[in-house]
């Protein structure tokens, strides 16, 4: 037989045989089915098993209760990090980084367990070779840095200590090794990440100490690049929060910071101000660098604009340095500078007075060298400094105790207050009205309407979530809808616990309307069923009838869920008149799950307990086609035109592959069937006519099949191939594949047995496409006579 039926029939049996003979372990069947389905649905060959991202399979927390902050935070961070690892989603990385930092800064201690998972990814991004800068040699300073630190009329000043900077290599990025490779960040993403790091350090504080070597390495790696200001901000936070842990890095960092103060030629002197703040964090460890630090700070004071921030910060820094550094080395120049400031500006009197007092205490009796000069300026300005005068008397009298008392009091006054204890945000307020409004189903009529409805709900649940971690994901989900779908269940249960009774009732009504609407697509029904299952698993079952859930699950081919709900319904109504309906539903579901023994057990139990009579349709659902056919044949003799028996007989003949007998039986009773019964029998008749090569009658039967169904698309494709209309055939193959997707998606991840039938259908489409391609090539080789050649072959 050289016809289309033979070619595709061989494909079907071959695919079935290959799949059924595959000796794969039980725990790998889901992955095998997923890969096979992907290959078949796309019409491609040689596609290996594609592992799902390991990040989404890992268990990030031992918390199992959605009420625990760590549970929701783990979900949010895991999904955000998976986006960060996907190079195809690079356009969203900027928002993802902002969301990650917001989560850590909002929840503080809750996020500490997740640092070993998040920080390796961030460090790997920042250490990429393509990052905007790398550790440069003294002779290759970047243009941006040269412009920032070049003084007019002089060559760019080289950084102090740059020649002795250590070589930076890619060492271990964290105490926990990351197994997922990270994509190279775009420049704007890298810049944003560098800007956000100081906030992360300020929040996590001592918890970041295990990663301090990597943070210091990051500082050194990008010191000579265009992001020096961000590096300085990071270093400032490190010295403020991890002062003692930073002490081993003083020899590398302090000379570089001092060089920034010396070489800064920017108008506002912001790099110098930040560098000074970072230097203050090292405290008494700066004693060994007094000869470098004090002249540099004095130079900043002298060159700063009057009343500028740089001038104020320099004065304040000198006051703090005076509590643990010897100002005597710059006493004369400092005193002269302070007196000049006092003559020119009225707003510097207080800091100048405090610094003068520090100089008096440190110089002691040697202050008499400068006393007359200071007294003359004070007299000219009409100023009276009682505290200064008292300290001068103690100094000239060598009253060391009084001078030390003043120094101790000043040290306490100038000491920076401890960082405030942060209070993590536990729950945020929800706008319940906005959340309920988005659930409205009155405007959804098409598939696109429903998909948009689902997207709006998913995003709004994140936007109104009481969890700071989930709410941080809303801006990302607004632009990347898959994130909202993946977080749909956890965001729903997080909001559910905070909703009022009326709001809950409104949302449940919307879900029930979606279940009952004839226009709701299968994808939406499956999402809502998964939500109901998730809520039930976490002891927050939605108040929806189990009968409704069971019927919807059956219609979506979600047979595992259908079995669960039908069993619950059966136990509830076992002694009522509804048992017959439930028994039939259980038998059907078990049969769909390829569990004939369980289906038979349900039937026998129902007969023994309730005395139910076996129905013919139950025999079909048990897969006992020959027994059912015999009963239908016997019943046909009593009532030849009874539609129930006619359709049942046709189904049995199709299941037994008695195509010739099916074709003859359908011809005998066809005109006795109603239009709806003809539409129900049309796929069976079309298959029979196809196998019998009765193309005209096959076309008549196919016209009655819904063209949006799998059968309608597939049989129309076969007819188009027969006619030589290959473009039309490809279009119908695509329609059939679209119709098959929801069914395949529902079962492919569950078990091999359940996925077998739809996988064979998907493989049929792939083989049909190959047949189309073959016939097209054949037509080209024969000089365009494809239609006639195909007709002859068929």
FENPE-V422701 format. One record per helix or strand. SS is the DSSP state (2 for helix, 1 for strand). FROM is the first residue (numbers start at 1). LEN is the number of residues. If there is no record, write none. Layout:
# FENPE-V422701
ss: {SS | SS}
from: {FROM | FROM}
len: {LEN | LEN}
This chain:
# FENPE-V422701
ss: {2 | 2 | 2 | 2 | 2 | 2 | 2 | 2 | 2 | 2 | 2 | 2 | 2 | 2 | 2 | 2 | 2 | 2 | 2 | 2 | 2 | 2 | 2 | 2 | 2 | 2 | 2 | 2 | 2 | 2 | 2 | 2 | 2 | 2 | 2 | 2 | 2 | 2 | 2 | 2}
from: {4 | 26 | 54 | 69 | 87 | 138 | 143 | 162 | 187 | 228 | 243 | 270 | 283 | 309 | 327 | 349 | 386 | 400 | 432 | 447 | 468 | 474 | 481 | 488 | 501 | 522 | 546 | 559 | 579 | 596 | 616 | 625 | 643 | 659 | 675 | 695 | 710 | 726 | 752 | 786}
len: {17 | 17 | 4 | 16 | 40 | 3 | 7 | 3 | 35 | 14 | 21 | 11 | 21 | 13 | 18 | 33 | 11 | 15 | 7 | 17 | 5 | 6 | 6 | 9 | 16 | 16 | 10 | 14 | 14 | 15 | 6 | 14 | 13 | 14 | 17 | 8 | 14 | 22 | 30 | 8}
